[in-house]
Amino acid sequence: MENNPPRKKVAVVGTGMAGLVIAYILKNDPCQRFEVELFEKQDKLSLDSASHTILPQGGEGDKQERLDLPMRALADGYYENLKRMYDYFGITYGSRRFVYSLSTLSDSSHEQVSPYYVHSSNNHQIPPLRPEGLSWARWLIETCYLALCYYWFTACCFFVAPRTVESFGAEESLRQYVGRICLPRYYVKRYLLPMMSSVTTCSHDALLDFPAIDVVDYERKTFRKPHYTVLGGVQRVEKELSKGLKNWLATKVTSVENVGTEVKVTWANTLDGQNHSKLFDHVILAVTPDVIGAIFEPLRSAVAAVPTTTVQIVIHRDFSKIIDCSKSLWRQIASNRSDLAPQPFHICSNAEATESTHEHPSAYLITNHPIAPIDPEKVVHTATLTRVLRSPTSRQIVNSIFEKKVSGQEKSQLWQNGDGNVWLVGSWCWDGMVLLEGCVGSAMRVANGLGVQVPWMQ
């Protein structure tokens, strides 16, 4: 009778998308070589933990609905691995039509000014809608100007490559790139920054500090591609990925350290305060850089240069934030179509940042990164998340960790992913925008490093 080698013990710290994906892959290894344990400081898995269940206004008999926080959208051309995984699990996603109104916030009164443009996603509204209060002449001039700038920027994304360390010896930021291609400041301030900020949920200055290659690559791959959202919410994804997994909830990992050929994980139970520790063959950190720096000493100095920020998301019913002159516009949108009406997004900016407010079909408003006051009596739920940002410096650090050669640095001098059997996964653990595709891609990379077949890549 053949003796099988003992199974490898693996600890996965963090239960967001990346942590659950790598835990699922290892647990379902065809050769059954791994025992996986999940560690989560919250009292529930974190992928869907910020979301909120609401009861529609019709009454208690109506069906409850789960509002994803943040909205997990995906697009053709950029989220290829994420889509493959959804298809493998039979998770359905649909193309959503959104209408974005762009407006500014008054510095004196903190009130929204009438929209200066209305954009329809997924190309479902041609010609573009004209905001009320904007004359036909002004709207025509604005539309022509926007078209010229948009197609100029798009052409540059395809034909003017951003400067990178690998190709030029220095990393070019988005701020430097838009200056080099002579993109008008009016377009950058009123269109590019507000729309991209709704994706990155950070300040305008932080966005302009992103590596230009990130934004250009995103724009190029998603050009004229449809966007989707998961039907039924991300809780369906969490349920599929977490089936059969052993997890330790309400456990805050305080230290990860190498002990010989093994890795020691120390944690505290957040309910009773008791400390515990255990040795594992591999540890996978699926947490943000600030958390990694606090618990894993070999990466403390490196990840300190990876910027992070906190982002607030608020579910509320403060409809005073929705300007009156746009209400008839949304009615016009719905009446013009016989199928499901598009969902409005209000993109409102001041000089420093942009907030986006989604008019959800459930009659609730979801505001990301609010910059204008919201009536606290009308707030239903608030979530605060850590957002990892990008910069030319952090791009070099991340690429060095994940074995992408960086000019002037020797591989032997750098901590590499997998050294000492410690691995990193997450939305920031790849060379691209900090989005869900990075979660799945980084998890697949660790699986390949451990010699495990990814089921949706067969």
Stockholm file with secondary structure:
# STOCKHOLM 1.0

chainA/1-458         MENNPPRKKVAVVGTGMAGLVIAYILKNDPCQRFEVELFEKQDKLSLDSASHTILPQGGEGDKQERLDLPMRALADGYYENLKRMYDYFGITYGSRRFVYSLSTLSDSSHEQVSPYYVHSSNNHQIPPLRPEGLSWARWLIETCYLALCYYWFTACCFFVAPRTVESFGAEESLRQYVGRICLPRYYVKRYLLPMMSSVTTCSHDALLDFPAIDVVDYERKTFRKPHYTVLGGVQRVEKELSKGLKNWLATKVTSVENVGTEVKVTWANTLDGQNHSKLFDHVILAVTPDVIGAIFEPLRSAVAAVPTTTVQIVIHRDFSKIIDCSKSLWRQIASNRSDLAPQPFHICSNAEATESTHEHPSAYLITNHPIAPIDPEKVVHTATLTRVLRSPTSRQIVNSIFEKKVSGQEKSQLWQNGDGNVWLVGSWCWDGMVLLEGCVGSAMRVANGLGVQVPWMQ
#=GR chainA/1-458 SS CCCCCCCEEEEEECCSHHHHHHHHHHHTCTTCCEEEEEECSSSSCSTTTTCEEECCTTCTTSCCEEECSSCCEEETTTCHHHHHHHHHHTCCEEECCEEEEEEEBCTTTCCBCCCSEEEEGGGCSSSCCCCTTSCHHHHHHHHHHHHHHHHHHHHHHHHSCCCCHHHHSSCCBHHHHHHHTTCCHHHIIIIIHHHHHHHHCSCHHHHHTSBHHHHHHHHHHHTTCCEEEETTCTHHHHHHHTTTCEEECSEEEEEEEEETTEEEEEEEETTTCCEEEEEESEEEECSCHHHHHHHCGGGHHHHTTSCEEEEEEEEECCGGGSCGGGHHHHHHHHHTCSSSCCEEEEEEECSSCEEEEEECTTSCEEEESCCSCCCGGGEEEEEEEEEECCCHHHHHHHHHHTTCCCTTCCGGGSCCTTGGGEEECSTTSSSSCSSHHHHHHHHHHHHHHTTCCCGGGC
#=GC SS_cons         CCCCCCCEEEEEECCSHHHHHHHHHHHTCTTCCEEEEEECSSSSCSTTTTCEEECCTTCTTSCCEEECSSCCEEETTTCHHHHHHHHHHTCCEEECCEEEEEEEBCTTTCCBCCCSEEEEGGGCSSSCCCCTTSCHHHHHHHHHHHHHHHHHHHHHHHHSCCCCHHHHSSCCBHHHHHHHTTCCHHHIIIIIHHHHHHHHCSCHHHHHTSBHHHHHHHHHHHTTCCEEEETTCTHHHHHHHTTTCEEECSEEEEEEEEETTEEEEEEEETTTCCEEEEEESEEEECSCHHHHHHHCGGGHHHHTTSCEEEEEEEEECCGGGSCGGGHHHHHHHHHTCSSSCCEEEEEEECSSCEEEEEECTTSCEEEESCCSCCCGGGEEEEEEEEEECCCHHHHHHHHHHTTCCCTTCCGGGSCCTTGGGEEECSTTSSSSCSSHHHHHHHHHHHHHHTTCCCGGGC
//
